[in-house]
Amino acid sequence: MTTWEIAVKLVRSKRALLKSLSAWLLIAAGLILAVFGLLLDYILLSSSPGISLPQLLIVVLGVALAIVGWLLRRDKFRQRLAIDLRANLGKGALIAAITLIVLELALTQLGIGTYFRFDLPPFNGKALYWFDCSGERGCRYDPTMVSAACERGDTSGRLCAKNSDGFRDDDEFVSPPAEIEQRVLLLGDSFTHGFSADLGKSFAEILDKALPKMLIWNAGYTGNGTNAALAAFESLAPLLQPQLTILGFYTGNDFIDNQFPMDSWISVVLPNGLGRSVRRYSIDRLRNPIRLDLETALHWHARAKPAPNNEIEKALGSMRLGTLLLRLLDVVGELLAGDDFAQQKAHTARYLSWLRDAAKAQGSELLILLIPTADEVTNPSKYTLAAEALFATLGIAWVDISAIVAFEDYKPTNMDPHWLNAGHAKVGELLTACIKNFFAAGSLSACDQVVIPQR
């Protein structure tokens, strides 16, 4: 046998293998589609119970594809099909289009919703780019923009009470006088920032008043995750040189916040004059953060969840048949990407370990103020239990405040999950005593309610 004959034989064998593989792939796709049709009630919770006409059509289509794939394993059928397709390509395309239209209309008549909602009214508010995460100090309010807004009277209150760096603190963040020997750095999100408290009533402000001989810097900022707290520490700790660093960790969203980049939020003013913070990122099926355009982010914030990750998905999600495909991709994504919360915990553990190591290198004790949601005060959720397990594993001390705060200390609305002044007062009193005992004894073990992990 010549070299040319061997080459021709190899090419033909590869072609035969590819044809056989294509046939088996078509069989598998048909069977998956048929099973998907049978399980449609469990995937689309809004669908009616029982086998409906669209489900039956999907199952029939899947079985038909599997049968065609089985027949394509035969050379005679492949040759005959190729001849028929060339002769009837136009007719086949027309039949396929009509079939898709009929299926789409049938799903619409059954009341099956689309994957994305597009019936929301257009957004007539204004985006305010007040959040600045570009500098070395993590995230904070842009002091220039906020000062201008306060002078115009566009906003007031706590937002206008800030230092020149944009943090809610009366102190300027510069190297402190040498005679101030006791120094504390506060990190965290809106609870630490004092978002819900009247001016002078947040726990950070209570600490300032109760401990006038100490220097306490509040670098807490609305929307911060542990990643932003780490950036703030790395910038401010060399200046302040704190002996004690307290991180406010809110179980209601800190795990989720750590899944996104620091520049996750944007301020918007709604047509009714109320302000909102809108997340500008979504998560794709493989658990990767996707930056959204403003319009999409606003629709997502208005609970038109989930948000489309791209224009192709947006187009598919506006159709019922496209919705079925996206739901199938959701199932596949869950299998490939794993548990979403597991990835959130992994991100959080990484940032906490970095913050722990940075605090140790700076000679600062790290203490976490574990802040539960209102419902978790008496009934710890998986987020609280996961946080405590992480702190214990990483060897980080934390304050258990569930014994001192009550459900009534939170604002009575789902739109604002923060403490009332009374909650801040309780936490401020606890931390005041804790900080005093820490500096007196030189150890966090002297603080009430503090849990010290076994090392």
Secondary structure, DSSP 4 states (H G I P E B T S, - for coil): --HHHHHHHHHHHHHHHHHHHHHHHHHHHHHHHHHHHHTHHHH-TTSPSS--HHHHHHHHHHHHHHHHHHHTTSHHHHHHHHHHHHHSHHHHHHHHHHHHHHHHHHHHHTTPPPSS---SPPP-SEEE--EE-SSTT-SEE-HHHHHHHHHHTS--GGGG---TTSSS-SS-SSPPPTT---EEEEE-SHHHHTTTSPTT-SHHHHHHHH-TTSEEEE---TT--HHHHHHHHHHHHHHH--SEEEEEEETTTHHHHTTS-S--EEEEE-TTS-EEEEE-EEE-TTS-EEEPPHHHHHHHHTT--S--SSHHHHHHTTSHHHHHHHHHHHHHHHHHH--HHHHHHHHHHHHHHHHHHHHHHHT-EEEEEEE--TTTTTS--HHHHHHHHHHHHHT-EEEE-TTT--GGGB-SBTTB--B-HHHHHHHHHHHHHHHHHHHHHTSGGGSTTEE----
